Amino acid sequence: MVPMIDSKKICVYTCIIGGYEILNEQPENVRQSADFLCFTDTDMQGNDTWRPVKIEPAFPEDHTRSQRSIKILQHPALTEYEYSIYIDNSVILSVAASEIIQICLKEQFDLAVCRHSFRERVVDEFQAVSDLAYDDQKDLLRQLEAYATYAPKVLSESPHWCGIIIRRQNVEAVEQLMKVWFQQVLLHSRRDQLSFNFAATKSPARLISLEFNNNQSPIHSWPYAKGRRKTVTLVDMAREIEDAKAVSALVNAIDNSEGRQRRLAPDEESMRLPCSSLHLQAGSNQVGAGGQIAFGVAEFPDFAPMASISGSLVNAAEGETQGSILFQTRAPGSSGQRLIERMRINAGGSVTLSTLPAHDPVAPGTLRFDPDHGLVISLDGKKWLKVVTEELEQ
């Protein structure tokens, strides 16, 4: 264990560019454990936890990469500290910063990052990012092709979750890793978890991969996102479907070389969802933690188990009411039966629908966006139905 560390030598920092979300407070028991700095390009008011530091975005037209530049390369204001802890704004710390350093770095490590607790391989992270259309499909395909050609072992490694980065400051090997990492973010996808493992192979940094659950660990809980404004529409996703197919084809080729098989069942039917308001924003794998999915009212005349669907799931973090989707089934009776479904947005972008205890007439279902088939739904986990959308006349 490292000796007790002076809190003045530790900085916890985050970065919010473009007013993307509302700045979270940290618990009272951790506020005095370090300096807490929030780097931002807005005239943000401080709170009981954070001292805002006004910055100019490194890339004014690219908020994501501007945020990544501070996250990965840090800001000159941090050079005076001996240790730093980066956290995504959606991360809430549960213990003092000095205790985090002692638990995670100990004496023999310079850098600590959590393993991804619900993704098995780096290539699975590529598939998830593609499925959710979190970045340009061409960028994803180019990056995946590069790694498959020049660093294939990286794709089979366990990926990292980069919501927390704990580091010893002014260590050359760590700075080397960060430079390579940010170069990959500039060259390829903005989704930094895709390139962290590759960067780690290019540096002798003393890295420890923490075996912590990403949602809840001895040092943190996640996610707590408030006020996020970005929505990924299915229309936007559809525009990149051909590139997404290429990403999936390459992932399938990698899976085949490893003797793996994709899980989507081939037995499909189509059902039409004629509404213009359909949109999907992926959330986390924590029940009630966030994301948004909304439907206009739609009828399914040719889909036997279901008569109609409407409603929305809203961000349920910070005590907000969990959203719901209203289904009307065709049984029992010709008039159908109305169900309010409880929803969970899973890590892979699927939405699990399960009936409330008060209603138990149908089995739970799963709704997800598949790169080959668009929006698909399954009520039994075996037979998948493809949802075909069309614009309503105004």
N, C-alpha and C positions, 0 to 999 in steps of 0.2 A: 504494500500500500504506500502511496505517496504521503509525505507529511501533510499535516493540516495546512491548507492553502489560505492565504490572505484573500478575502473576497475582493479586495481592490485590484487584484491581479487577474481577475476573471471577468470576461464580458459575455453576456448572453445577447445575441442579436437576431434580428429578423429583417425582412425587407418587403415593402409593399409599394409597387409601382403602378401608377395610373388609377389609384383609388379602387383597386380590384375588390377589396373586402374591408370589413370593419376590424380594427385592431383589437385583439383579445387582451383582457387582463390576465395576470398570473396570480396564483394564490398568495395570500398574505405571507405565508410562512417561507416563501422563496424570494420575495421581492427584495429583501435586504442582503441576499446572498451573493450579489454581483452587481455590476453595472448592466442595465438593460437598455440597449439602443435599438431604435427602429429607423432604418434608412428608408427614406421616402422622397418622392418628387413632389408631394403635395404639401400644402400648409396644414399639416395634421396637428391637432392638439394632443399634447401629452396626456397621460393618465397616471394612476397611482403606480403603475409598473414601468412604463416605457418613457424614455427621453427621445423624442424624434430628432433625427439628423437630416436636414434637407440636402438632397443631392440632385445632380443632373443625370438623367438616364444615359447610360452608355450608348444606347440605341433608341433614339426618340420614337421611332416607328415600330419598335419591337419591345413591348413591355416585358414579355417573358424572358427574353435573353438579357435584358437590362437587369431584371431581378436575379437571374442566374449569375451574372457577373459579380454581384455583391455576395451572393450565397457561396460561390465557389472560390473566387479570387480575393474576397473580402474588400474592405475599405481601409485606406491609410490610417484612419482613426483607431484601428484595432492593433496597430503595431506596438503600442505601449503596454499591451497585456501579455501575460505569460500563457494564458489559456483562453480559448474561446469555445462557445457552444452556440452553433447556429440552430435555430428551430423554425420550422414553418409556422406561420401565424396560427394555424389550426392545431398546433401542439400545445398542450398544457403540461408544464412541469409539476412534479409532485414532491420533489425534495430539493434541498439547497444545491446551488451550483457546485460548491466545493465537494459535496458528497457525490455528485454525479462524476466529477473528475476522479475521485478516489475509487468509485465503483468500476468505472469504465476504462480509464487509462492505466491505472496502477503505475508501476515504475517502468515497465518494459515496452510500453506502447506510446506512439505519438499521435495516433489517429484512431477514432472509434466510430463505426457506422453500423446500424442494425441490419441484419439480414432481412430479406423480404419474407414475412411469415406466412403469406398465402400465395406465393408464386414459386414454383419449383425450379425453373431454369430461366436464364436471361432471355432465351428465345420465346418463352411463354409471356414474358413482359412485352416483347415486340408484338406478339399476337394480340395481347390485351389492348395495347395502345392503338393498334390498327382497328380492332373491333369497335373501339369507342371513338374512333376518328379524332383522337387527341392531337394529332399533328398531320401534316401533309403526307399523304401516302407515298408519294415519290421519294420524299426524304427518308421515310422509314425503309422503303425498299432498297434505296442506295446504301444505307447504313447496314442493313441486314446482309446485303450481298457482300459488302466490304468485309464484315466480320466473318461471314461464312468462308470467304476466300483466304483472308490473312490471319484470322484469329478464331478458328472454329471451336477451340476448346472453351473460349469465353462463353459461347452461346449455351453450353451445357452446364455452366457454373450456376450456383445458387445466386440469384440477384440480390441487390441491396435496396433497402428502403431508406431514402435520403432525406427524410423529414427532420432528422437530428444529425448534426455533424459535430463531433467533439474532437478538438485538436489542441496539441501543444504548439504554441506560436513560434514562428521564426525557425522552423526546422526545414532544411533545404529539401529533403526527400519528400516531405509533405507538400511543399510549394511546387515541386516538380510534378507530383501527381495531379495537383489542382490545375496546373497550366495545361497538361495534356487533356484533362477532363473538360475544361472549358473550350479548348480547341475542338474537341469532338462535338460539343454543344453548338458551336458556331458552324462547323462543317456539316453536321447532320441534324438529327432531331433535337428540338428544344427539351424533350423529355429526358432529363439528366440521368434518370435511373437506368436508361438503356446503355449508357456509355461509362458508368462508374467502374464496372468490372474491368473493362478494357483499359482504362486509365491506370487502374491499380497494377496491371501487369507491366507498366512502363516506369515504375518507380520502386525503389527499395524501401519505401516508407514502412514503418513498423505499424501495420494496420491490425486492429482486432475487429472481427465481425461479431457483433453482439447478438446473442441468441435470444432476443427479446420479442415478445408478441408486439406487433406494430400498433395495435389498438390500446393495449394496457400493459405496462411493464413496471418494474420497481422505481423507474425515474419519470414516467410520463403517462399521459393518456391522449388519445387522438381518435377522431377528428372533432374539432369545434370550429366550424366555419360559419361566419355570420356575414350576411350582406353580399355574398358573391353574385356577380351580375352576368357572368358569361353563360350562355346557353348554346349547346351544340344541337342543331336541328337535324332531323332525319333527311331533309332536303339537301343540306350541306354534305351529309354522309354519302348520299346517293351519287353526288357529283364525282366522288372519288372511288366508286365501287370497283371500277376496273383495276385501278392501282391496288386497292385492298385485296382483290383476288390474286394479284401477283405476290403480295406479301404472304397471303395464306398458302399459295402454292409452294413458295420457298420454305415456309415453316413445315408444310406437309412433307416436303422432300427431306428436310432435316429429321423430322419425326420418323419417316420411313427408314432412314439410315440407322436410326436407333431402335427400330422395331416397335415404334409407337403408332397409335391410331387416333385420329380425331374422334370426338365424341358426338358430334351432331348426327342424329339419326337420318337416314336417307329417305324415310317414308314421309312425304310432305304433301300437303294440300294448300290451296290458296283461299284466303278469305279477304273480302274487300272492306277497307276502313275509309269511307268517303268523308274525310274531314280535313280541313285546312289547318287546324290548330295543333296537329300532332307534333310534339317535339320531345326530345329525350336528352337529359343531362345526366351523365353517369355520376354516381356517388361513391360511397365507400362500402366496406363490408360490415360496417357496424349498424345494427338495427336502429333506425330512426335518426341516423347521423347526417343525412343530407341528400342532395340531388333533387332533381325535379323531373317528373314525367306527367304530361298532360294530354288528354284526348278531348276532342269534341265528341258529341253524342254520335254514335255509329250503330247501324243495324247490321245483323248478320243473318240474312234470310236462308242461306244455304249451309250454315254451320250449326249442326244439330244441338250441341250442348249449350250454345249461347245465343241470346236474343239481342242484347245491346250492351254497350259499355260507355261509360263516361266518367269524368272526375279527374283528379290530379293528386300527385304526391308532392308536397312542398318540403322545404328544408325543415327538418324536425329537431335540429340541434338547439341547444340553449333553452330547452323546455317548450319550444314551439309545438303546436299540435301536429301529430303525425297525420300525413295526408292519407287519402284512401281512393280506391277506384270502385265505382258502382257497377256491378254486373247484373244483368237480368238473364236468368237461365230459362230454359224451356220446360223444365220439370221441377216439381210435379204440377200437373194441370196445364191447360192450354194457355193460361194467362202468364205463365212463367213465375219465377220467384226472384225477388231482388236480394242481392247479396252485397254487403260492404266487405271488401277484401283488405286485410292488413298486408302491407308491402315491406319488402326488404330489398335494398339495392346491394347486390353482391360485388365482390372485388372484380370479377371478370366483366362487369357491365350488365349482367342479367338482373332481372327484377323478379324476385320470388313472391308469388301471391298465395296467401294462405288465409282461409276463412277464420273469422272471429269465432270464439267458442259458442256464441249464441246461434250461429248459423253453421250447419254442417251438411249441406246437400250435395256439394261437389268436391272433388279432390283439389288440392292445391295445384297451381300451375306455375310455369316459368315463362317470362317474356324477355327476349333478348334481341340485340342487333347482331346479325351474323353477316360477315363480309360477303359471303356468296349468295345469300338469300334475302338480305334486308332484315326487316323486323319479323321475328318468328315467335310463335307461342306454342307451348305444350301443356296440356292438362294432366298428362300421365308420365311425362319424362321420356316417352318412347316415340310417340307420333308427333311430328312437328308440323305446324300449319303456318304458311307464309302469309303475312299481312300485307296486302297490296293497298297502297294509299293513292288517293286522287284528290285534286283540289275541288272544293265546293264552289259553286257559282255564288258570287257576291250579290 
